[in-house]
Amino acid sequence: MRRFNKPNEPGRVNSDRLQEKLVEKYFQNLDLDDVQTGAHDAEFDSKGVYANILSTIDTVPEVPKRRAYTGWMVAASILAVFISVSYYFRYDILNYVAPVHTMQVSAARGSVTNIVLGDGTKVWLNAGSKISYPETFRGEKREVTITGEAFFDVVHDADKPFIVHTGELVTHVLGTSFNIKAYDDDQLLHVDVLSGKVGVVPAEGSTLSFNAIYLTKAQGITYNKNNRSIDRNNNVDMALLNSWKSGKLIFKNTALPEVIKTLNREFEVSIRADANLSACNISADFTNVPIKDIMAVIARLVKGKATLSGTVYHLKGKGC
């Protein structure tokens, strides 16, 4: 037997009304004129009629109820997309709202300058060098740009690599100490490692093409800007590498043109040498030595003499 809702059950009113309307429709559709009267009509088949009515009711499709939380789902989806986009562009948004200032520090001629970056990394700048860096490192990288020579003692941060831009080369580190010499007027660019590990790659937009070069303690590279060649050195002089940090002026088998450029940055003079002397190499410790005495020593080494005119030294000799 079909069960109906009890009077106190939910949905009772709506169910009764629907059944009443269907019963009325059932009788309205009956064509009583076509009904043949006979003996079998003497007794009214109430059970059969009621069964037909119920059958009609059961065939009516149920209308699905609208979910009340559909609107909340749409709102939640929009909110999730907004949060995702905001997170992806969080640093761009933050830089727009609160820009980070770019700092620049230079080392004057004949001096060494020491600075500490926002992450605690220590940097020493040699004479005539300059560094540009953000006041605060924001984002997923710590990036600086230098011209000249700098020694870095980088604070380790596995989530934020430390990146040094030097013209056509870029040096990547996580936490290490290393020296970079990249003066604009030098033919050679040096990257030498005192501790840890660094990776050297071509700068973005550079026409240089080579696989990353990884360097560890006492290793280095020399990049020749003229012929664009890279030489690897697996026996870096560790004592000489950072001697300039403490004001020492030491040369060890250094080409004369490079020695002259270093002296020009250290002293208020300009030194010029004849072309035939460019093949000479100099080894000497000129720490705390006056420039006139330095020039006298170099003159002897190149078998020549140095003459001073105003603030300009002219070096001549037979060569080495």
ZAMARGU-4260 file (C-alpha; in steps of 0.2 Angstrom, whole numbers, plus 5000, padded with zeros to 4 digits):
<rodrens>
0) 5000/5000/5000 | 5006/5017/4996 | 5011/5028/5011 | 5006/5046/5013 | 5014/5059/5024
5) 5006/5060/5041 | 4998/5077/5045 | 5013/5082/5055 | 5026/5077/5042 | 5035/5091/5032
10) 5028/5093/5014 | 5010/5088/5019 | 5001/5103/5012 | 5010/5104/4995 | 5008/5086/4992
15) 4989/5086/4996 | 4987/5101/4984 | 4996/5092/4970 | 4986/5076/4972 | 4970/5086/4972
20) 4974/5095/4956 | 4979/5079/4947 | 4963/5070/4953 | 4953/5085/4946 | 4962/5084/4929
25) 4960/5065/4928 | 4941/5067/4930 | 4940/5082/4918 | 4949/5072/4904 | 4936/5058/4906
30) 4923/5058/4892 | 4908/5051/4901 | 4897/5051/4885 | 4908/5038/4878 | 4906/5026/4893
35) 4895/5011/4889 | 4883/5007/4903 | 4880/4989/4907 | 4879/4976/4921 | 4897/4978/4925
40) 4894/4996/4930 | 4882/4992/4943 | 4897/4992/4955 | 4909/5006/4955 | 4927/5000/4954
45) 4934/5013/4967 | 4950/5004/4970 | 4954/5003/4951 | 4951/5022/4949 | 4961/5026/4964
50) 4975/5015/4957 | 4975/5024/4940 | 4975/5041/4949 | 4990/5036/4959 | 4999/5029/4944
55) 4997/5046/4935 | 5004/5055/4951 | 5019/5044/4951 | 5023/5048/4933 | 5025/5067/4936
60) 5044/5071/4936 | 5051/5079/4952 | 5057/5097/4950 | 5075/5098/4958 | 5077/5110/4972
65) 5088/5125/4968 | 5103/5123/4980 | 5104/5138/4991 | 5123/5138/4992 | 5126/5140/4973
70) 5129/5158/4975 | 5141/5155/4989 | 5151/5143/4978 | 5152/5156/4964 | 5158/5170/4977
75) 5171/5158/4984 | 5178/5153/4967 | 5180/5172/4962 | 5188/5175/4979 | 5200/5160/4976
80) 5205/5167/4959 | 5208/5184/4966 | 5219/5178/4980 | 5229/5167/4968 | 5232/5182/4956
85) 5236/5193/4970 | 5249/5181/4977 | 5257/5178/4960 | 5259/5197/4957 | 5262/5201/4976
90) 5279/5208/4973 | 5274/5219/4959 | 5259/5226/4969 | 5270/5229/4984 | 5284/5238/4974
95) 5270/5249/4966 | 5263/5253/4983 | 5279/5254/4993 | 5294/5255/4980 | 5311/5250/4986
100) 5325/5263/4984 | 5340/5259/4974 | 5356/5263/4984 | 5373/5267/4976 | 5390/5267/4985
105) 5407/5271/4977 | 5425/5269/4984 | 5436/5284/4981 | 5453/5284/4973 | 5465/5276/4985
110) 5452/5269/4997 | 5443/5254/5002 | 5424/5255/5007 | 5415/5242/5017 | 5396/5241/5017
115) 5383/5229/5024 | 5368/5225/5013 | 5350/5223/5020 | 5352/5204/5021 | 5368/5205/5032
120) 5380/5202/5017 | 5396/5211/5019 | 5404/5220/5004 | 5421/5228/5002 | 5424/5239/4987
125) 5441/5243/4980 | 5447/5260/4974 | 5437/5267/4960 | 5423/5254/4962 | 5404/5256/4963
130) 5389/5245/4968 | 5371/5247/4965 | 5359/5237/4976 | 5341/5239/4983 | 5338/5246/5001
135) 5329/5230/5005 | 5329/5214/4996 | 5311/5210/4991 | 5306/5195/4980 | 5314/5178/4977
140) 5332/5185/4972 | 5345/5196/4979 | 5352/5206/4965 | 5366/5219/4964 | 5377/5227/4951
145) 5395/5231/4952 | 5408/5240/4941 | 5426/5238/4948 | 5432/5226/4961 | 5422/5219/4976
150) 5424/5206/4989 | 5408/5198/4995 | 5404/5188/5011 | 5387/5182/5007 | 5374/5177/5020
155) 5367/5160/5016 | 5349/5160/5010 | 5343/5144/5001 | 5327/5152/4996 | 5335/5168/4989
160) 5350/5166/4978 | 5362/5181/4978 | 5366/5187/4960 | 5380/5199/4955 | 5378/5208/4938
165) 5395/5212/4929 | 5392/5217/4911 | 5391/5201/4900 | 5393/5189/4915 | 5382/5185/4930
170) 5387/5176/4945 | 5375/5166/4956 | 5378/5161/4974 | 5368/5155/4989 | 5380/5159/5003
175) 5399/5160/5000 | 5414/5172/4999 | 5421/5177/4983 | 5430/5191/4974 | 5425/5199/4957
180) 5436/5211/4947 | 5426/5219/4933 | 5432/5237/4930 | 5425/5245/4914 | 5442/5249/4907
185) 5450/5232/4911 | 5452/5220/4897 | 5450/5205/4909 | 5436/5201/4921 | 5440/5190/4936
190) 5429/5179/4947 | 5438/5170/4961 | 5431/5160/4975 | 5437/5160/4993 | 5424/5148/5000
195) 5408/5140/4995 | 5402/5138/4977 | 5397/5150/4964 | 5390/5148/4946 | 5394/5160/4932
200) 5383/5162/4917 | 5380/5174/4902 | 5370/5189/4906 | 5353/5190/4899 | 5353/5198/4882
205) 5372/5194/4880 | 5378/5186/4864 | 5390/5175/4874 | 5385/5157/4874 | 5392/5144/4886
210) 5385/5132/4899 | 5386/5137/4917 | 5403/5137/4925 | 5403/5131/4943 | 5418/5136/4955
215) 5422/5131/4972 | 5436/5136/4984 | 5452/5142/4976 | 5445/5141/4959 | 5441/5156/4947
220) 5439/5161/4929 | 5446/5175/4918 | 5435/5182/4905 | 5444/5191/4890 | 5433/5205/4884
225) 5443/5207/4868 | 5443/5189/4861 | 5428/5184/4872 | 5437/5169/4879 | 5436/5161/4896
230) 5450/5153/4905 | 5448/5143/4921 | 5460/5143/4936 | 5460/5129/4948 | 5474/5136/4959
235) 5469/5154/4965 | 5481/5162/4977 | 5470/5163/4992 | 5481/5175/5002 | 5482/5187/4988
240) 5464/5186/4983 | 5458/5197/4997 | 5474/5206/5003 | 5468/5222/4996 | 5453/5222/5008
245) 5466/5227/5022 | 5474/5240/5011 | 5488/5229/5005 | 5495/5233/4987 | 5503/5217/4981
250) 5506/5211/4963 | 5511/5193/4959 | 5516/5190/4941 | 5504/5203/4936 | 5504/5210/4918
255) 5511/5228/4918 | 5496/5236/4910 | 5485/5229/4924 | 5498/5235/4937 | 5497/5253/4929
260) 5478/5253/4930 | 5478/5248/4948 | 5491/5262/4952 | 5481/5275/4943 | 5466/5271/4954
265) 5476/5271/4970 | 5486/5287/4967 | 5482/5304/4961 | 5493/5301/4945 | 5492/5295/4928
270) 5505/5283/4922 | 5509/5279/4904 | 5521/5266/4897 | 5528/5262/4880 | 5520/5248/4870
275) 5535/5237/4870 | 5533/5236/4889 | 5516/5228/4889 | 5523/5210/4889 | 5532/5213/4906
280) 5525/5205/4922 | 5527/5213/4939 | 5529/5204/4956 | 5531/5216/4971 | 5523/5221/4987
285) 5520/5240/4987 | 5510/5241/5003 | 5512/5259/5011 | 5525/5263/4998 | 5525/5281/4990
290) 5521/5282/4972 | 5538/5289/4967 | 5547/5274/4975 | 5535/5262/4966 | 5539/5270/4949
295) 5557/5269/4953 | 5556/5250/4957 | 5545/5247/4941 | 5558/5256/4930 | 5572/5245/4936
300) 5561/5229/4933 | 5558/5235/4915 | 5576/5240/4912 | 5571/5258/4909 | 5566/5274/4918
305) 5551/5284/4924 | 5549/5303/4921 | 5537/5314/4930 | 5528/5329/4921 | 5516/5337/4932
310) 5505/5322/4938 | 5509/5311/4923 | 5522/5297/4924 | 5530/5291/4907 | 5538/5274/4908
315) 5551/5269/4895 | 5563/5254/4895 | 5570/5240/4885 | 5557/5228/4890 | 5557/5212/4899
</rodrens>
